[in-house]
Structure formats: C-alpha cells, structure tokens
Amino acid sequence: MATRGLSREDVEKRSMVEDPEGCGPRLYFHHAAGPKEGRNRIHLDVNLGSQHRDLAELEAEKDRLVGLGATVVRLVDQRWGEAHEQYFQLQDPEGNEFCLQ
C-alpha cells in the first residue's frame, strides 16, 4: 500500500475482502473514530465492478438507484496517494448511508 501513497496509519485503519477472481462483491472496512452519532454502524460501498470506467456510467447507476428511492448526499472526488476515486454518497429510504463507486 505504501507504493500507492498510503501511510501506515491509513493501512492500519482499513481492510478489504475481495473475491480473488474479481467476480464476487468486495467488502471494504475502515475505522470510524468515536461513538455512533447519526452514522451507520455498517456502511456498504456498492461497486459497479472492474468494467466501470467513467463518471457517466456512475451517474446512470446513481439515477437508477434514485428511481428506486435513494437520495443523493454528495459526489465525492478524492485522492488517496496515487489512487483517484469518484463516488456518490447516497441514502436508502430509511436514511442509511451507502456509497456507489
């Protein structure tokens, strides 16, 4: 991970479980400091898969989820070292947050 620009502290607070064949879901875990105050205890990231290449595909899936009752919280555009990611933070109809990437 250091080769991707992440610090030791970044790596120690995050973990990922991923199908080695790339077919199944990826579960990403990270530490959230402090007690629960309006935040989910479990937060899911929905990944479009390895074929996802551009923001237009991400927006199309976001629009589909909004049609099913999700609401958009924000579009996130950030860098973790050399890694660049764009994703939508959304809420389900009950207010639980999840990310679409």
C-alpha positions as CSV (number, residue, x, y, z in Angstrom):
1,M,0.0,0.0,0.0
2,A,2.9,2.4,0.6
3,T,3.7,2.2,-3.1
4,R,0.2,3.7,-3.7
5,G,1.0,6.6,-1.4
6,L,-0.9,5.4,1.7
7,S,0.6,5.9,5.1
8,R,1.0,3.1,7.6
9,E,-1.8,4.7,9.7
10,D,-4.1,4.7,6.6
11,V,-3.5,1.0,6.1
12,E,-3.9,0.1,9.7
13,K,-7.4,1.6,9.8
14,R,-8.7,0.0,6.6
15,S,-9.2,-3.5,5.4
16,M,-10.8,-5.1,2.3
17,V,-12.1,-8.6,1.5
18,E,-12.3,-9.3,-2.2
19,D,-13.0,-12.3,-4.4
20,P,-9.6,-13.2,-5.9
21,E,-11.4,-13.9,-9.3
22,G,-13.0,-10.5,-9.2
23,C,-16.5,-11.9,-9.7
24,G,-18.0,-11.5,-6.2
25,P,-18.6,-8.5,-4.1
26,R,-15.8,-6.5,-2.4
27,L,-16.3,-5.6,1.3
28,Y,-14.3,-2.6,2.4
29,F,-13.9,-1.8,6.1
30,H,-12.5,1.3,7.8
31,H,-12.3,2.5,11.4
32,A,-14.7,5.3,12.3
33,A,-13.4,7.1,15.4
34,G,-15.8,8.0,18.2
35,P,-19.3,6.7,19.3
36,K,-22.2,6.4,16.9
37,E,-23.9,9.8,16.5
38,G,-26.2,9.6,13.5
39,R,-23.8,7.4,11.5
40,N,-24.4,3.9,10.3
41,R,-22.6,1.2,12.2
42,I,-22.3,-0.7,8.9
43,H,-21.7,1.3,5.7
44,L,-21.8,-0.5,2.3
45,D,-20.0,0.6,-0.8
46,V,-21.7,-0.6,-4.0
47,N,-19.1,-1.1,-6.7
48,L,-20.0,-1.1,-10.4
49,G,-17.2,-3.6,-11.0
50,S,-14.0,-3.6,-12.8
51,Q,-15.6,-2.6,-16.0
52,H,-16.6,0.8,-14.6
53,R,-14.6,3.4,-16.4
54,D,-16.2,6.8,-16.3
55,L,-18.5,9.2,-14.4
56,A,-21.3,8.8,-17.0
57,E,-21.7,5.1,-16.0
58,L,-21.6,6.0,-12.3
59,E,-24.3,8.7,-12.9
60,A,-26.5,6.4,-14.8
61,E,-26.5,3.8,-11.9
62,K,-27.0,6.7,-9.4
63,D,-30.1,7.8,-11.4
64,R,-31.4,4.2,-11.4
65,L,-31.0,4.0,-7.6
66,V,-32.6,7.4,-7.1
67,G,-35.6,6.0,-9.1
68,L,-35.8,3.2,-6.6
69,G,-35.9,5.6,-3.7
70,A,-32.4,6.5,-2.8
71,T,-31.4,10.1,-2.3
72,V,-28.0,11.7,-3.2
73,V,-26.0,13.1,-0.3
74,R,-23.0,14.2,-2.4
75,L,-20.5,13.4,-5.1
76,V,-17.0,12.7,-3.7
77,D,-13.9,13.3,-5.8
78,Q,-10.7,12.5,-3.8
79,R,-7.2,11.1,-4.0
80,W,-5.5,8.6,-1.6
81,G,-1.9,8.9,-2.6
82,E,-1.8,8.0,-6.3
83,A,-5.3,6.4,-6.2
84,H,-8.1,8.6,-7.5
85,E,-11.7,7.8,-6.8
86,Q,-15.1,9.3,-7.5
87,Y,-18.2,8.0,-5.9
88,F,-21.7,9.1,-4.8
89,Q,-22.7,9.0,-1.2
90,L,-26.4,8.1,-1.1
91,Q,-29.1,7.2,1.5
92,D,-31.7,4.5,1.3
93,P,-35.3,5.4,2.0
94,E,-34.7,4.7,5.8
95,G,-31.7,7.1,5.8
96,N,-28.9,4.5,5.9
97,E,-25.9,5.8,4.0
98,F,-24.1,3.9,1.3
99,C,-21.6,4.7,-1.4
100,L,-21.8,4.0,-5.1
101,Q,-18.4,3.7,-6.8
